[in-house]
Amino acid sequence: MDKHFMERIAMATDLGDEPIPGLPLVEIAGDRRVLIEHHCGVTQYGRCRISVKVKYGSVVIIGTQLELTRMTGHQLIVTGRIECVQLERSGR
């Protein structure tokens, strides 16, 4: 299904806060865990910085003692002491 079509439906039906199927979802649990769904792979991996490719850029997790504790084709989980989670949009 067309991504823009799903976005228009979400906005028209007042589901703006609901996740749109197929688009990345980032969930931060305190300062110890980050879950990313619908990722496109890990592009940088270190104990202080992990970068995850998503459809429209990268989600970068910065902290200490970072570890990729689970990764499937659908989701991944990063644990450690999370200091910052940022979205870096790729050029269109």
Backbone as a printed PyTorch tensor [residue, N CA C, xyz], in Angstrom:
tensor([[[ 0.8330, -1.1760,  0.0000],
         [ 0.0000,  0.0000,  0.0000],
         [ 0.8820,  1.2450,  0.0000]],

        [[ 0.4440,  2.2970, -0.6480],
         [ 1.1920,  3.5400, -0.7610],
         [ 1.3210,  4.2190,  0.5980]],

        [[ 2.5590,  4.5810,  0.9700],
         [ 2.8330,  5.2210,  2.2550],
         [ 2.0690,  6.5310,  2.4010]],

        [[ 2.0570,  7.3350,  1.3510],
         [ 1.3750,  8.6340,  1.4180],
         [-0.1330,  8.4490,  1.5760]],

        [[-0.6740,  7.4270,  0.9540],
         [-2.0950,  7.1210,  1.1010],
         [-2.4150,  6.8000,  2.5590]],

        [[-1.5550,  5.9660,  3.2000],
         [-1.7780,  5.6050,  4.6040],
         [-1.6580,  6.8340,  5.5110]],

        [[-0.7160,  7.7290,  5.2070],
         [-0.5780,  8.9550,  6.0010],
         [-1.8190,  9.8260,  5.8800]],

        [[-2.3570,  9.9540,  4.6550],
         [-3.5700, 10.7700,  4.4580],
         [-4.7520, 10.1580,  5.2080]],

        [[-4.8680,  8.8550,  5.1910],
         [-5.9700,  8.2020,  5.9230],
         [-5.8200,  8.4460,  7.4160]],

        [[-4.6010,  8.3120,  7.9410],
         [-4.3720,  8.5290,  9.3680],
         [-4.7460,  9.9520,  9.7750]],

        [[-4.3610, 10.9260,  8.9650],
         [-4.6750, 12.3150,  9.2860],
         [-6.1720, 12.5850,  9.1510]],

        [[-6.8130, 12.0330,  8.1270],
         [-8.2350, 12.2740,  7.8980],
         [-9.0990, 11.6260,  8.9700]],

        [[-8.6440, 10.5280,  9.5290],
         [-9.4360,  9.8240, 10.5390],
         [-8.9720, 10.1450, 11.9510]],

        [[-8.1660, 11.2090, 12.0720],
         [-7.6660, 11.6470, 13.3700],
         [-6.8630, 10.5550, 14.0630]],

        [[-6.0710,  9.8000, 13.2920],
         [-5.1880,  8.8020, 13.8550],
         [-3.7370,  9.2770, 13.7830]],

        [[-3.5330, 10.5850, 13.8060],
         [-2.2110, 11.1560, 13.6630],
         [-1.1980, 10.6400, 14.6630]],

        [[-1.6310, 10.2280, 15.8570],
         [-0.7130,  9.7270, 16.8710],
         [-0.5020,  8.2220, 16.7830]],

        [[-1.2570,  7.5470, 15.9410],
         [-1.1280,  6.1020, 15.8000],
         [-0.0390,  5.7710, 14.7880]],

        [[ 0.7210,  4.6920, 15.0260],
         [ 1.7480,  4.3070, 14.0480],
         [ 1.1280,  3.9310, 12.7120]],

        [[ 1.8140,  4.2960, 11.6350],
         [ 1.3570,  3.9510, 10.2970],
         [ 2.0350,  2.6500,  9.9010]],

        [[ 1.2860,  1.6580,  9.4490],
         [ 1.8740,  0.3560,  9.1170],
         [ 3.0410,  0.4870,  8.1430]],

        [[ 4.1440, -0.2000,  8.4660],
         [ 5.3080, -0.2150,  7.5970],
         [ 6.3280,  0.8830,  7.8570]],

        [[ 5.9190,  1.9450,  8.5510],
         [ 6.8630,  3.0130,  8.8590],
         [ 7.5860,  2.7010, 10.1640]],

        [[ 8.8110,  3.1760, 10.3230],
         [ 9.5710,  2.8890, 11.5370],
         [ 8.8560,  3.4000, 12.7880]],

        [[ 8.9920,  2.6400, 13.8510],
         [ 8.4580,  3.0160, 15.1500],
         [ 9.6040,  2.9160, 16.1460]],

        [[ 9.8620,  3.9950, 16.8720],
         [10.9350,  4.0200, 17.8680],
         [10.2940,  4.1860, 19.2310]],

        [[10.6200,  3.2730, 20.1380],
         [10.0700,  3.3120, 21.4950],
         [11.2350,  3.3790, 22.4740]],

        [[11.2210,  4.3850, 23.3390],
         [12.2750,  4.5630, 24.3260],
         [11.7120,  4.2140, 25.6920]],

        [[12.3590,  3.2710, 26.3820],
         [11.9250,  2.8520, 27.7140],
         [12.9450,  3.3640, 28.7350]],

        [[12.6230,  4.4900, 29.3470],
         [13.5380,  5.0880, 30.3190],
         [14.8570,  5.4650, 29.6720]],

        [[15.9550,  5.2200, 30.3910],
         [17.2730,  5.5160, 29.8390],
         [18.0810,  4.2340, 29.6270]],

        [[17.3580,  3.0990, 29.4960],
         [18.0440,  1.8080, 29.4100],
         [17.7260,  0.9820, 28.1680]],

        [[16.6680,  1.3370, 27.3940],
         [16.2930,  0.4760, 26.2740],
         [15.6290,  1.2730, 25.1680]],

        [[15.9910,  0.9390, 23.9190],
         [15.3550,  1.5290, 22.7400],
         [14.9320,  0.3820, 21.8230]],

        [[13.6820,  0.4060, 21.3970],
         [13.1450, -0.5790, 20.4570],
         [12.8710,  0.1460, 19.1420]],

        [[13.3160, -0.4400, 18.0420],
         [13.0450,  0.1220, 16.7210],
         [12.3960, -0.9600, 15.8790]],

        [[11.2080, -0.6740, 15.3630],
         [10.5060, -1.6050, 14.4780],
         [10.5910, -1.0860, 13.0500]],

        [[10.5690, -2.0020, 12.0980],
         [10.6260, -1.6960, 10.6610],
         [11.9480, -1.0200, 10.2850]],

        [[13.0610, -1.5540, 10.7770],
         [14.3860, -1.0240, 10.4620],
         [14.8990, -1.6250,  9.1540]],

        [[15.9860, -1.0390,  8.6460],
         [16.6180, -1.5240,  7.4110],
         [18.0490, -1.9770,  7.6640]],

        [[18.4090, -2.2240,  8.9140],
         [19.7380, -2.7200,  9.2480],
         [20.5550, -1.7410, 10.0710]],

        [[21.6180, -2.2610, 10.6450],
         [22.5310, -1.4720, 11.4690],
         [23.6650, -0.9810, 10.5780]],

        [[23.9490,  0.3160, 10.6200],
         [25.0090,  0.8790,  9.7880],
         [26.2510,  1.2510, 10.5880]],

        [[26.1120,  1.4090, 11.8870],
         [27.2590,  1.7010, 12.7530],
         [27.0030,  1.0410, 14.0960]],

        [[28.0400,  0.3680, 14.6290],
         [27.8680, -0.3320, 15.8910],
         [29.0850, -0.1390, 16.7750]],

        [[28.8780,  0.4420, 17.9280],
         [29.9400,  0.6150, 18.9100],
         [29.3230,  0.7100, 20.2890]],

        [[30.1460,  0.6710, 21.3110],
         [29.6500,  0.7210, 22.6930],
         [29.0930,  2.0900, 23.0660]],

        [[29.4240,  3.1240, 22.2750],
         [28.9560,  4.4840, 22.5740],
         [27.9980,  5.0370, 21.5260]],

        [[27.8910,  4.3750, 20.3770],
         [27.0350,  4.8890, 19.2970],
         [26.5790,  3.7370, 18.4110]],

        [[25.2650,  3.6840, 18.1820],
         [24.6840,  2.7040, 17.2670],
         [23.7760,  3.4600, 16.3120]],

        [[23.9740,  3.2350, 15.0170],
         [23.1630,  3.8890, 13.9940],
         [22.3580,  2.8230, 13.2530]],

        [[21.0670,  3.0690, 13.1180],
         [20.1540,  2.1150, 12.5010],
         [19.4760,  2.7890, 11.3120]],

        [[19.5820,  2.1730, 10.1550],
         [18.9490,  2.7210,  8.9490],
         [17.4500,  2.4670,  9.0070]],

        [[16.6940,  3.5120,  8.6960],
         [15.2430,  3.4060,  8.5750],
         [14.8550,  3.9600,  7.2120]],

        [[13.6040,  3.8580,  6.8710],
         [13.1340,  4.2070,  5.5330],
         [13.5450,  5.6060,  5.0820]],

        [[13.5920,  6.5770,  5.9680],
         [13.8230,  7.9660,  5.5850],
         [15.0850,  8.5650,  6.1980]],

        [[16.0030,  7.7270,  6.6720],
         [17.2390,  8.2350,  7.2560],
         [17.8360,  7.2410,  8.2240]],

        [[18.2980,  7.7520,  9.3710],
         [18.9020,  6.9080, 10.4000],
         [18.4260,  7.3270, 11.7770]],

        [[18.2790,  6.3470, 12.6560],
         [18.0580,  6.5990, 14.0740],
         [19.3930,  6.3270, 14.7410]],

        [[19.9250,  7.3430, 15.4460],
         [21.2250,  7.2240, 16.0850],
         [21.0150,  7.2120, 17.5950]],

        [[21.5800,  6.1890, 18.2370],
         [21.4900,  6.0410, 19.6850],
         [22.8880,  6.2970, 20.2380]],

        [[22.9850,  7.2350, 21.1770],
         [24.2550,  7.6020, 21.7860],
         [24.1620,  7.3350, 23.2790]],

        [[25.2240,  6.7580, 23.8380],
         [25.2360,  6.4570, 25.2580],
         [26.5070,  5.7290, 25.6400]],

        [[26.4280,  4.9350, 26.6940],
         [27.5530,  4.1240, 27.1360],
         [27.0780,  2.6960, 27.3420]],

        [[27.9970,  1.7630, 27.2020],
         [27.6950,  0.3360, 27.3760],
         [26.5430, -0.1200, 26.4820]],

        [[26.4490,  0.4710, 25.2750],
         [25.3700,  0.1080, 24.3660],
         [25.6020, -1.2940, 23.8180]],

        [[24.5040, -2.0040, 23.6420],
         [24.5690, -3.3680, 23.1430],
         [23.2990, -3.6800, 22.3600]],

        [[23.4670, -4.3070, 21.2330],
         [22.3320, -4.7740, 20.4480],
         [21.9300, -6.1190, 21.0320]],

        [[20.8380, -6.1450, 21.7980],
         [20.4740, -7.3640, 22.5160],
         [19.5100, -8.2510, 21.7470]],

        [[18.8480, -7.6970, 20.7310],
         [17.9330, -8.5010, 19.9200],
         [17.8130, -7.8550, 18.5490]],

        [[17.8340, -8.6940, 17.5140],
         [17.6350, -8.1680, 16.1700],
         [16.9780, -9.2300, 15.3090]],

        [[15.8410, -8.8570, 14.7460],
         [15.1550, -9.6940, 13.7720],
         [14.9520, -8.8390, 12.5260]],

        [[14.3840, -9.4000, 11.5020],
         [14.0980, -8.6290, 10.3000],
         [13.0700, -7.5420, 10.5370]],

        [[12.3220, -7.6370, 11.6370],
         [11.2410, -6.6950, 11.9270],
         [11.6200, -5.6630, 12.9900]],

        [[12.3710, -6.0960, 14.0180],
         [12.6520, -5.1770, 15.1110],
         [14.0340, -5.4220, 15.6900]],

        [[14.5190, -4.3970, 16.4030],
         [15.7580, -4.5650, 17.1490],
         [15.6480, -3.8180, 18.4660]],

        [[16.4580, -4.2720, 19.4250],
         [16.4680, -3.6730, 20.7600],
         [17.9080, -3.3440, 21.1220]],

        [[18.1180, -2.1010, 21.5620],
         [19.4120, -1.6470, 22.0420],
         [19.2700, -1.3730, 23.5330]],

        [[20.2110, -1.8910, 24.3210],
         [20.2080, -1.6230, 25.7630],
         [21.5320, -0.9780, 26.1550]],

        [[21.5690, -0.4180, 27.3380],
         [22.7440,  0.2630, 27.8770],
         [22.2840,  1.5340, 28.5640]],

        [[23.1850,  2.4490, 28.7630],
         [22.8260,  3.7470, 29.3440],
         [22.6090,  4.7060, 28.1830]],

        [[21.3380,  4.9980, 27.8820],
         [20.9600,  5.8230, 26.7420],
         [21.0650,  7.2980, 27.1270]],

        [[21.8290,  8.0520, 26.3620],
         [21.9520,  9.4940, 26.6020],
         [21.1600, 10.3020, 25.5870]],

        [[21.0700,  9.7990, 24.3510],
         [20.4300, 10.5670, 23.2930],
         [19.9400,  9.6160, 22.1910]],

        [[18.7680,  9.9000, 21.6700],
         [18.2480,  9.2040, 20.4970],
         [17.8600, 10.2870, 19.5100]],

        [[18.4380, 10.2400, 18.3150],
         [18.1460, 11.2940, 17.3420],
         [17.8350, 10.7120, 15.9790]],

        [[17.0660, 11.4650, 15.2250],
         [16.7120, 11.1040, 13.8620],
         [17.5280, 11.9620, 12.9190]],

        [[18.2560, 11.3110, 12.0190],
         [18.9940, 12.0240, 10.9930],
         [18.3240, 11.6950,  9.6660]],

        [[17.6030, 12.6570,  9.1140],
         [16.8820, 12.4540,  7.8680],
         [17.8460, 12.4650,  6.6860]],

        [[17.6190, 11.5720,  5.7560],
         [18.4510, 11.5620,  4.5550],
         [17.8630, 12.5560,  3.5540]],

        [[18.6980, 13.0570,  2.6570],
         [18.2390, 14.0160,  1.6480],
         [17.2690, 13.3390,  0.6940]],

        [[16.3080, 14.1000,  0.2410],
         [15.3160, 13.5450, -0.6950],
         [15.5370, 14.0930, -2.0620]]])
